[in-house]
Amino acid sequence: MQLSVSFENTRGTEAGTGPVTVGWFLADAKAAVIYYPPERVRSADLNRQHAKSASRCPAVINLESRYFLIRCPFDINIGFVRDDKGKAAMRNLSGEASAIRGSKLGEKLHMVSEAEWRHKDVPTIQLALPYVFVADEPVYMSQVSPFMHYTRDPLPGTIFGGRFPINVWPRPLMWAFEWWDTTKPIRINRGDPLFYAGFETMPQDRGVAVHETEVTDELKTYLEHISGAVNYVNQTFSLFEAAERVRPETLVVPVRRRRPADG
């Protein structure tokens, strides 16, 4: 089996053909109904009548075909505060009018310890999400800002993204955000664009097909094998080759939906 965590290491091996299948699933089944499935970013519903419309440009279509949108699962309306001891914290600005209970919001959304902020006086907040993407071929996933969607009221900061190989390191995603202007609240409505998942394939001109995948026993075991490594090792990328050695050959088993019975 040759999966490889590096595209360069795959030279000399037989290149795959057709679209690369990327599987996705929710690692936590609790309240799964609130999470939107990934959506391909596309201009199909925009102006395509004119031959020179950007919606018909092959370069635009090719770019969009590699990005999948993840929407925010619930309303977020928070402000930045410091308590009487000067400790940084978040405050739910919606109060009793909030659609999500404060206790539940606290389980999902938290502020990183100030000692771990990348920039002085720029808080980092994290939203835990159950989305996991996985592939059986070399695929790198990048988590980036939803830059192709217009936001009337821009967020007061920047997304803290990342890039990693989902064929050997599938893990639940985290939406991380650096709060540059703490005088402004962070407001995101349920259903608003949260981030894009972008996929790089080998060779680079191959398409990407994203399907919900079965959470098989093999997949569960492999996730347990690599989960939590970040709590013990600083440079988890150094563990990729070790993870690859114990990886089952097949992890992606697309979900087959039952067709309604006739009659």
N, C-alpha and C positions, 0 to 999 in steps of 0.2 A: 504493500500500500504506500503510495507517495502522495501525501497531502501537502506538506511543506508550509511553513509560516512565512516564507519569502518567495516572491515571484521569481527572483533571480535563480533560486535553487531548483526551479521547475524546468529550466532549460534542458533540452535533450529528452524530456518525457513527452508522451503523447498528449497533445493539446485536446481539450474537450471540444465538443461541437454543440451547437444549439444554445439556447438560453441556459444560464446557470440557475439552478433551483436554490432559492434561499428559503428556509423554513422559519416561521415565527410562532411563538406561543406565549402564554402568560404563566409566569412561574408561580403566581399566587392566584388561586381560584376565588378568593374572597372578593365579593362585589365585582366580579369580572365583567358584568354587564355594563359597567360605567366606562369601560375602556374601549375606545374606537379601534377598529382594525387599521393596519397601515394602509395608506392610500397612495397610489402612484401620482406623482406630480406631473401634470400635463396641461397643455393648452387646447385640448380637444374641443372644449366648449367655448373657445374664443373665436375671433374673426379668422376664418380660413378661406373666405371667398376670393380675396385678392391673391394673385400668384406670388406677390412679393410680401405677403403677410408674414410676420415673424413666427406665427403659429405653424407655418408650413416649412420653416427653415430646418433642414436636416440637422444642423449643428445644435439648434435649440431643442429639437425633438430628442436627439441623442443625449443631451445633458439631462433633460427632464426624466428620461427613461431610467436613470440610475438613482433618482431620489424618491424616497417614500416619506410621506407626511405622517407625523404622529400628532394627534390633537390632544389638548388639555382635557383631562377626565372630569374636572370639577372646577368651580369658581375659586379663584385666588385673589384676595384683596388684603394685602398686608403692608404695614408700615414699619420703619426701623426705629427702635428706641434703645435707650440705655437705662438700666435700673439704677437704684440709689447707690449701688456699689460700682457703677460704671460699666457693668457687663452688658455687652451687645445682645439684643433680643429682637424678636418679631412680635408685632401686635396685629391681631385680626381686626381690621378696620370695619368689617361688616357687622361685628358684634352678634347680637341675637338674630339679626336679619340674615346671617350667613346660611347658605344652603348646605354647608357641611359643618358638622359638629366640631367644636374646637379641639376636643380630644382626638378625633379622627384626623383632623388636619395636622395636629402635632405628631401623629404617628408617621405621616407621609412626608411632611415638610419640616426641615430643621436647618439651623444655622451652624456652619462649620466653626469649630473652635478658632478664636481670633489668632492664635499662634500659627494656624495653618493657612491663613489668608495669603494669597500670592502678593497682594499689594497692601501697603499700610492704609488703614482706614477705608478699605474696599471690602465689605463683607462678602462672603461666599455662602449661598444657600443651596440646598440640595433637595430635590423632590424624588423620592424613591418610586420607581415604576416597575411593573412586573414583566415588561416586554423583554423577550429573549430572541435573538436572531442566530441562526445556525446554518452551516452549509457543509456539504461533503466534498467540496472542491476548494482550492485556495480562493478566499474572498476576504477582502478587508472592508470593514464598515467604518464610516466616519459619521460622527454625530455633530451636526452643524445647525446654525441658525436658519429659520425658515425664510431665507432671503428672497425667494420668489413670490412671497405673499405680502401684500401691502398691509401695514398696520397704521391705523389712523392716529393712535396714541402710542408712540414707540416706548418700549420698556426702558427704564433708567439704568441700563447696564448692558452687559454682553454675556452670551452663552459661553460656558466653559466646556468646550467640546473635547473630542478625543477620537483616536483611530486605532483599531486593533483587528486581528484576524479572527473572524467568527467560526472558521472551520476547526480551530483548536482551542479557542477561548470564548465560548458562548457564555454570557452572564447577563443577569438582569440589568437593565439600563438605569441610569441616574441622570436626571436633568439638573445640571449645575449652572448657577448663575452668579456673576460678579456684579454686585450692586454699587455702581459707580456714583450715582446721585441719590444718597439716602434721604434727601429732603423730599423726594417723590415716592409715592407708593408703587408697589408692583401689583398691577391689575391684569389678570388674565381670565377670560370667561371660559366656561365649559364649551368645548368645541373649537376654541381658537387654536391656530397653529402653534405648536410648542417647539418642535424641532423637526429636522429632516434626518433620515438615515440614508446615507449615500453608500453605494456599493461599487468596489473596484474588482474587476475580474481578470482572468488570464486565459487567452489573450484579451486585450483591452476592448476589442470590438464586440465581444459576446454580450448578448442581452441578459437581463435579469428578470426572473419570474419569482415572485414572492407568494408563498402559500402557507396557510396555517399547517402546522405539523403535529403529529401525535407525540404525546409525552410518553415515550416507551420506557421500559425498565432500563434499557441500555443508556438512554439519554439521561434519566434520573441519576444513575450511578456515575456517569461521567461528570455531570454538573456538581455532584457531591465531592468528586475527586478534586475539582479545581476551585470550588467555592471557598471564600474566606481567605484565600492565599494573600490578598492584599493586607490583611491584618497582621501577617507574620513576616512578609518579605517586602522590601521597598520597591525593588525593580522586578515586577511580576513578568515583564517581557522575557526575562532570563529563564522562566519556567516553561515557555512555549514548547521547546523541543522535548522536554520531559513529559509534558501533557500529551504531545503527539504520539509518543511511544506507547501509551496505554489507551489511546483513543480507539473505539470500535470503528470498523470500516464504514458503517452506515449509521447515521444519526437522524437523517431527515426522512420522515415517512409522512407524506402529505395526508391530511385528514380527508376522508372520503365521506361526503355528505349523502345521507340517504335520500333517495327520491321518494316523493309522496306516492303512496299506493294508488293504483288505478281504481276507479269506481267511486 
